[in-house]
Amino acid sequence: MDTKTPAVSSPEHTSSPDFVRTIVAQDVQAGKNQGRVHTRFPPEPNGYLHIGHAKSISLNFGVAQEFGGLCNLRFDDTNPTKEDVEYVEAIQEDIRWLGFDWQDRLFYASDYFGRLYEFAEELILQGKAYVCDLSPEDMRAYRGTLTEPGRNSPNRERPVEENLDLFRRMKAGEFAEGSRTLRARIDMQSPNISLRDPVIYRILKTPHHRTGTAWCIYPMYDFAHCLSDALEGITHSICTLEFENNHALYDWFLDNLKVPGHPLQIEFARMNLNYVVMSKRKLRQLVEEGYVAGWDDPRMPTLAGLRRRGYTPASIREFCERIGVAKAISIVDISLLEFCVRDDLNKHALRVMGILRPLKVVIDNYPEGTVEEMDAINNPEDPSAGTRRVPFSRVIYIERDDFREDPPPKYFRLAPGREVRLRYAYFIKCVGVVKDPVTGEVVELHCTYDPSTRGGDAPDGRKVKATLHWVSAAHAVDAQVNLYDRLFGVQDPGNEPEGHSFIEYLNPNSLEILSGCKLEPSVLNAPALTHYQFERQGYFCVDAESRPDKLIFNRTAALRDTWARIEEGSKA
């Protein structure tokens, strides 16, 4: 295995020093591992990656890049009951989408099943592992608690020869699933519960997605993980804080086996976001019980869901950079993530006009059959984006909220007798209102226009207080627009009280589907995931399932943090 050639590919950025990078820098300066830096990102293929994984991905690949090292992608696939090829493929797609490349360093813990088995026999031969017949329930009872020491298993003093024979028969499939385990013989009195003779192998008669039925015993994560690190020449095993208690176990396995190296485990605080759950078990429940439309539902915190919603790799990397790397557990406000995507899309997203809730407007004095093309700016933040031509005609659509028959104070948009500006076009004045005779709802407006105001101010100097976006009715393309909101309505949905479920906190208004929206024709053939700013509406992208005969757009983010205003108002 090549451990010398610096060949990590990832986006260009300079990270500010943090405690992880400080440790790595000190090791390099001291000449540890011959100055090498070799990290890895080791997901379990039992679900899709979420925004929390993005922090770990950015950190592992980023540290390797910054120190001229390598970063592996390794699937810790030791539990065939929960793993699937679908997850393996999705994880690879997500990492590449974020902008990182493991090149030819794709590994699996299952690559090492033979070696891991040999390591287990080595522990048995040293008298440091034994076959245990306790049931899972009895094992928990024997383990003790944080305040009470554990008790030795009745099988703890089995002779080496008997343990070796039983373990080989476990491998041969002689025993029922769950009837026996192989446990490390460490210290049942240890104050660290992870050292109280942990299980290192269990019987699982489930086919593996890579090895098929070749194995009916599988190593536990803690056993496989550290040894896989050592076999791959990893120098720094960067992981989240929940593995801190297992640090001593990580070192115990490496200290008691003949391995090619001893990686240093470094723990950092995982990402915690408000209004989000990031437990894979809970995310899987949302998918399997139909509360969302799949792992890539745009309301999900998965990278697949964020991508489909319109989040960009740059915005997620920037978010990870901003929250930093720390040892202390904290909760990050999701509005920071939303800020990052707005900030990125503001620079790059093309502007278009889209009407989500259309109200028909007839310009009575505009010549019938006439079509003009108005010059519109594609992105005021990027002059190189140029301009486009937008058709204008006698009948247009405006946003229903841009008209009030009886306007409240400080409402400056269209109302009877009032004049406003149409973006890139003319001043118009409302002169008539048509209502549905049954419901009384306003269904059509009649206006007049001032031909002298095309694209600018009125020659006589009169001013208007509002500029409205619009779409020509004859040229509009119909679209479905999905308005996504936060999936949960409370800040900490995963911290449900006993007897309650996080499902109870789902936001019933997390998705609003608008059909019959009217968009300008420039969006018609846009590829999936093309980003736009609908002027005055927010940032949107073309959905993965959109097609020319059924356009579908997803709202990525509003133009500003509406939730902050809602929460401010509720406090007041």
N, C-alpha and C positions, 0 to 999 in steps of 0.2 A: 504494500500500500504506500502510495506516494504521500509523504508528510513534509516535504520540503518546498515544493514549488508554490509560491504565493499566487493564488488564482481565484480569489473570490470576486464575483461580480455582484455589484449592488449599486443603487443610485448614489450619485455624488452628494455628499453632505458632510459637514464637520460637526461632530457632536461635542458638546461641552463635557469636561471631565466629570465623572461620577465615581462612586466608590468601587464599582466593578472595573471600570477602565483604569482606575488608580492601582488596583491589585494586579491587573494584568501588566501594566507598565512596570511595576516594581519587579515582577517575575522576569520580564524580558531583560530589564536592566541588570538583574542578579544572574542572568545566564541560565535560569531554570529551563529544563526541556530543550537545552541547546539554543535558547532564544526563540523557539517555535511558539506560535499561537495557533491552536486548532480547536475550534468550537463545533457545536452541533445543535441542530434543532430537532428534538426527538418526539414528535406527536404520536399519540396512540390513535390508530385508524378506526375509532369507534364513534365518529361524528364529524361534522364540518368544523373548520376553524372559525373562531369568532374574533372580535376586535381585541380581546385580551391576548390572544395568540400573536397578534400583530406586533405587540410590544416585545415579546420574546423573540420573534423572528427578526425584527429590526435590531435588537440588541445582539443576538448571536452572530448574525451575518455582518452587522455593523462593526462589532469589535474585531472580528477576523479581518475585515477589509482594512480597518484603520491601522492594524499592526502587521499588515502584509502577510496574513495567515490564510487558513482554510476554514471552511464551514461545511459540515456534512448535513445532509438530510437523512435522518434515520427513523423508520417507523418502528416503534416499540410494540410489535404485534404479538403479544404473549397471551392474549385472551380471545380465542376464536369464537366464543359465544357472543361477542359484541362487535366484532370487526367485519369489515366488508371492503371489497375492491372499490366500490363506489366512493368510499371515504378516502381511500388511497389516492384515487385519481383527482378527487375534488381538492384535496390538500395540496397536491402538486400544482394544480391550476391556480389556486389562491396565492401560493408563494411566488410563482412566476408573475402573476398579475401585480403583486406588490412591488415587483421589480428586482427580485433576488434570484440568483442562479447557483445551484450546488454543483453544476457542471457534471462530472462523471462520478460524483461521490453520493450516490443514492444507495442506502443500505437498509436492511431490516434486521431486527433482533432475531427473526427466524433464520437468517443466514447463519447464525451462530448456535443453533439448537444443539448440534453435535458437540461443539466445544463447551457449551454451558452444561450439558449432561456430564461431560468429563470433569468439569470443575466440581460438580456436585459429588461425584464419586471420590474426588480428591479430598473433599471435606469429610466424607464418611470415613475414609481410610485414616485420616488424622484424628478421628474420634470427635470431630466438630460438627457432625450432622447425624441425625437419627430418624428412622421411620416411626411415625406416631399414629396410633389408632384412635385417638380422641375424635369425637364428632366436633363439628364447628361450634355447637352450643357448649359442649364441655370445655373445649379449648378456650373459649371466651371466659368461662368461669374460672379456669385455672390461671388465666393471665393476670388476674388481680386488677387493681385500679391505680389511679394516680397516688392514692394515699396508702394502699395496701400492696405488699409484694406479691408476686405470683407464686404458684406452687409447681413443683416439677411434675411433668407428665409421668405416668406409670411406665412409659416406654423409654424414658430418657437414658436408662443405663443398659439398654440392649447392647450386646456385643457387636463389634465392628462387622464381623462376618455375617451376622444375622441381618444387620441393617443393609449391608451391601446386597445380600441375596434378596431381601424384600424389595429394595429399590429397583433392582433389575427385573423382578417379577412385576412391579408396578409398570415399568416401561413395556413389558411384554403384554400387558393388558389383562393380567390374571385377576385383578381386583376390581370391585365395583367403583363407579364414580363416587367420589366423596368419602370413600371408606378409609383411605390412608393418605398421609401427607409426608413429605420430607421436611424436617425442621432443622434450622441451624441451632447448634448447642452452644448458647452464649451465656446468659445469666438471667435466670428467672427472678432474681432479687433486684435487678437494675432499676434505678429510678426512671430510666428512659424505657418506656414500654416497648418501643420498637426493637429493643435488644432482648426482650424476653422470648427467646427461642422462636423467632419468626418462621413462618412457613416459607420454604423456598421452591417447593414443587408440589403440584396437586394433580389429581387424576381428572381429566376432562375428555370424555369420549365424544368430542365434537371435531369434525373435519376443519382443518385450517385453510384459509383462503389461498395460501401459497404451498404449504407442505401436504395438503390433503389429509390422508389418514395415516401418514407415516409416524405420527406421534399421538399417544393418548395421555401423556403427561406433559405439562407445560410449566416453565419456570414462572415464578412470581415476578412482578415488575421490578421490585427493589433488587432482586438478585440479578436479573437480566440487564438492567439498565447500567449499573456501574461496570459490569464486566464487558458489556458492549462498548462503553466509553473507552475502557482500557485497550480492548482489541483494536479499536480504530485509531489509537494514538491521540485521543483527545487530551488536551492539556488543561482546559478550563471547562468544567461542567456547570454552566450557568442555568439555574433553575429558579422556580418561584418559592416563596417563603414557606409554603406548606410542606416542603421537603426538608426544612431545617431540622426537625426532630429525627429525620432519617439519615442525617449527615453521618452520625456515628456508625450506623449500619453500613452505609456506603463505604466508609473507610475500613470497617471490620472485614468485609468480604475481600477487598483489595489487599489488605494487610495479611490475610491468611491464605491467599492463593498465589500461585506463581503466574503473575500477569506481566505483560510487557511494559506497563507504566502505571502511574498512580495519578489520575486527574485530580485537580483541585475543585471541589464543589463550592460554588458561590451562590448564595440565595439572595434574591431581591423580591420586593413586594409586588405581588401581582396587581393587575389593573382592576379596580372596582369602579364601576360607573353607576350613577343613579338612574332610575327608571328602567333598569335593564336586569335580566338574569343571565348569567354566563355559565351556569352549571350545565354540562352536556346532558346530564340526565333530565333536567327540566326542559332544555331546548328540544330534546328528543320527544318528550311528552307533548310539547306544543305541536310538533309535527305529526306524531303518530295519532293523536287524538283529534286532529283536524282544526285546531285553534288558529293555525296559520296554513298557508298554501304550500308548504315545503320548506326545506332548509334555506332556499334562496328567496323566501318571501321578503320583500323589501322592508318589512317591519322588524325582521330578525337582526340580532347583532352579529350574525355570521358575516364573514367576508363576502361570501356569495350573495347574501341578502343586501349588504351595503353596495356591492358592485352593481347589482340589478337596480337598486334605488338611484344610482347615479353618483355615488361617492367615487372619488378618484384615488389612485394609489398615492399620489403626492400629498393629498389632504390627510390620508391616514398616517403616512410617514411623518408628516409635520406634527400631527396630533401626538404621536408617540414621542417625538423629539421634545415637544413642549411640556409634557407631563413628567419627563425625566425618569431617572432610575434611582430608587431610594430603598432603604431598608424598612422604613416605617410604613405601616398599612394606612392608606387614606382612600377617600372616595373622590373620584373626579366627576365634575359636573359635565353631563352630556352636552350641555350648551357649548363647551369648548370644542368638542368634535364637530358640532354643527357650524361653529364659527370657522373652523379650519376648511371645511368643504366650501362654505360661502366665499371665503377669502380666495381659494384656489379657482373656483368657477368664475368669480368676478373678473379674473384676469384672462380667462380663456374661453368661456362660453359665449357662443354667438347670441346676439339679441334677436328676438322675433316678437311679433305681436300675436297673442292668442287670447281668445275669449272663452272663458270657462262656463259662464252662465249667460248665454247670448240674449240680447234685446235688440230687435230689429229697428233700424232707423232709416227712414226714407227722406232724402234731401230733395225737397219739392222743386227747387229752382235749379237743380243740377241737370244738365242736358241728358235726356234718355239716350242710352246706347253708347255714351261716351265712357272711355276708360283712359285714365291717366296712370303714369307710373311715377311714384314718388321715390326720391333718394332717401334711403334709411341707413343709419350707421350700424355696422355689424358688432362692433365692440368699442365703446369710447375709451376703454383702458388699453386698447391695442390698435393703434392707427394702421398697422400693417394688415389688419383684418379687412379693411376696405369698406365698401358699401354694397348695398343690394337695391334692387328695384322692387317696389311693392305696389301692386295694382290698387287703384281707387276708382269707385264707381258710385252711381246714384243711391244704391242701397247698401248699407253697411251694417255690421253688428258692433255694438258696444257692450261692455260689461253691465249686467243688470244693476249691480250696486252703484254704478256711476250715474244713476238717475233717481231722483226723488220727486214725487209729485208735490209733496209738502215737506220741503227740506228743513231739517233742524238747524239751529244756529251753528255757524262755522262750517256748514256743508257748502263747499264751493264748486261742486261738480254740476252736472246738467240738471236743470229743473225748468218748468214752464216759464218762458220768457227770458231765460238765462242763456248767456253765450259762453262757450268754452272753445278751447283749441283742440283740434285733432292732430295727434302726433304726426309730424312731417307733412301735414296737409293744410287744412283750412280752419278758420273759425266757423262754428255752426251755432245757430240759435234754435231752441225748441219752440215750435209754434203750435203743436197739436199733440194730443195723446189719444191713443186708441186702446180701449179696454175690452176684455172678454165680457160679453153681456151676462154670462152666468156667474162667473167667479169675481168679476170686478178687477181682475189682475191686468196690469198694463202689459199689452202684447206688442205695441208698435208705437214709435214716436215719429212725428213729422217735424222736420227742421228746414231751415234755409241756411245757405252758406254765403260767405263773402269771398268772391273770386279774387279779390285783391290781396288776400292774406295767405296765399299759397306759400307754405314752408317758412313763414316768418310772421312779423307783427303787422298790425293794421296800419296802413299809411297815415290814418288820421290820429294815431297815437293812443287809441283806446286799448285798455288792458283787460286780460281775462285772468282769473285766478286758478284755473285748472287746465291740465292737458290730459286728454284721454287717449288710450290706445283703441284700436279698431281693426276690423278686417272686412274687406270687400265681400259682400254676400255672394256675388257671382263667381268669385275666385276662391272662396274659403274651402278648406278641406275639413271634413268631419273627423273627429278623433274622440277616443275615450281617454279621460285623464283620471288617474288614480291619485287621490290626495292622501298621503300617508302621515300619520301622527305617531306619537310614542305608543308603543305596544302596551305599556302599563301606566296606570294613572297615579301611582304612588312612587315615592323616591326609592324605597328599598323593598321591592316586591319579593325578593328572595328570602327575606327575614320574616317569614310568616309565623304568627304565634302557633303554639301547639293546638292541634285540632282544626287548623285552617290550612288552606292551600293557596299557593301563589297564583293559581288560576283565578281566584276571586278578585284579583287586582287588575285583571286585564281591562284595558281602556276600550269601552264599547264603540268609541268613535275613532279608533285607530286607522280605519280605512273608509274613505268616501269615494265612491265611483261615480264620476260625472260622464254621461254620454251626451252626444250631440254638441260637443265643444267645437268651436270654429277657429281654425288656425290659418295663418297665412300660407300660401302654396309653397314657399321655399322649403318647408319641412317634409314634403311628400315622400321623397325617396331617401331620407336620411337612414343610415345604417343603425342597427341596434346599439344602444349605449351612447349615441351622439348626445352631447350636452347642449342645452339652450338655457338662456334666461328669457322667460316670458315676461315682457316688460310690465312692471308694476305688480307682477304675480309671484315670482320666485324662480327657482332653478329647477329644471325638469330634464329628464333624459328619455330617449326612446327605449321602450321596454323590449326585452329579449324576444317576446312573442309578437311584437308588432309586425305588420306587413302592409303593403300599399293599400289593400282593400279593407284593412282594419287597423288604423293607426292607434297605438296605445302609448301614452306617455305617463311616466311616474314623476311625482314631485319629489325632488331630492331634498330641498330645503326652502323655507320661506326667505324673503329678502332680509328679514331681521328676526331676532329671537322673540317670537310671540309668547312663548311660555314664560319668559322672564317677566313680561308685562302682566300676564295672567296671575302669576304668583305674587307679584308686587301688589296688584289690585286686591287679591284675597287677603293679604296681610293688612292692607289698609282698612 
